[in-house]
Amino acid sequence: MTVYLLWHIGHQNEAGAEGATLHVDGETVYVDEQDGDDVKMLGVYSTQDKAEERMRRARLLPGFSDEPDCFVIDAHALDEDEWTEGFVRNVNR
C-alpha cells in the first residue's frame, strides 16, 4: 500500500543569489533545515487526490499562504525501509 505524506517548507535560508531566500531549486522545493528552513508535515493520506485537496485547503491558511508553492507530496510504500544506512552527526555547528 502506498501513502502520501504532505509537507510544507517555510523558507528562511540564504541559499540564493547574494544570500536571498531560495524556494525552488530546479523543479523541486528547496529545503535546508540547517540554514533555518522550517519543515512541517501536514498529514499522511491514502491517495494523491486527498493530499492535494489538503494542500489546497492549507494554501488558504496564515503562513502557508505566504509560500503557496512550497508544498511537497511524497509517496511512500508501507512496511518498506526508506533509510537503510547509518548517519554521521555534524558536530561543527
Buried (B, 14 or more C-beta within 10 A) or exposed (E): EEBBBBBBBBBEBEBEEEEEBBBEEEEEBBBBEEBEBEBEEBBEBEEEEBBBEBBEEBBEEEEBEEBEEBBBBEEEEEEEEEEEEEEEEEEEE
